[in-house]
Amino acid sequence: MTAVPAARPDVERPVVVRPRKVLIAAWVGAVATVGLFVVIALVLRNSPTGVYFRLADQIALVLLGLFIAGGLLLLARPRVRADAEGIEVRNILVTRRLPWSVVERVAFPDGASWARLDLPDDEYMAVLAIQAVDGRRAVDAITRVRALHARAHGR
């Protein structure tokens, strides 16, 4: 029988956060868009619109719907991974990993839609994964990320 090593209290688990409501909305919107474009492609060929739709036009409409759905799904990409060494922020197109020494403050300004990392020289980075519309989940996430930041700065 092997003993399971006890969890070390000084080592905190990494924090991984993804937005909840935007994720759901993006997937629902993407599925609805593809469905709508497929229905339009099927109906246009059989309806007397005065325009002659061919198979290539139908395929193009479905592909257009897939491209639009792919654009909507980009909204589902944001994620934050924070650990004792630093924070990785993946927004819609760009992923950046920053050590805690570069991050001056983890902020969620009043009235803001999402959190941000305050950086040197009055710069900041948006953290789209922690969004105000997620309510309590956003509060829990920002609290956990701030705790890691404070621990890294020895506060």
Residue, then its C-alpha position, 0 to 999 in steps of 0.5 A: m500500500t502506497a501512502v498518498p503525499a499530503a498536499r502542501p499548504d504553501v503551494e497554491r493550485p493554479v487558477v484557471v478562469r474562463p468566462r461563462k455567459v459569453l461562452i454560452a452566448a457565443w456557442v448558441g449564436a454560432v449554432a443558430t447562425v449555421g442553422l439559419f444559413v443552412v435553412i436559407a440555403l435550402v429555401l432559396r433554391n426552391s422559392p420563386t425569388g426571381v434569382y436563380f440559385r445553384l448548388a454552388d450558391q447554396i454551398a457558398l451560403v453555408l460556408l459563409g454561415l460557418f465563417i461567421a460562426g467561427g468569428l462568433l466562437l472567437l469570443a469563447r477563447p478568453r482564458v486566464r491561467a495564473d500560478a505562483e510564477g505569473i499569469e497567462v492571459r489569452n484574449i480573443l487573438v493574443t496570448r501573453r504570459l507575464p511574470w508577477s514582477v511585471v504586474e503592478r496591480v490586478a484591477f477591476p475598475d468600477g463600471a468596467s466590463w472586465a478585469r485588467l492587469d496594470l503594467p509599468d508605464d501606465e499601460y494595462m492589459a485587458v483580461l477578458a476571461i474575468q467579466a462583470v456579467d459572470g457576477r459571483r464567478a468573476v468576484d471569486a476569480i478576481t479574488r483568487v488571482r489577486a491572492l496569487h499576485a499578493r503572495a508573489h509580491g510578498r504582501 
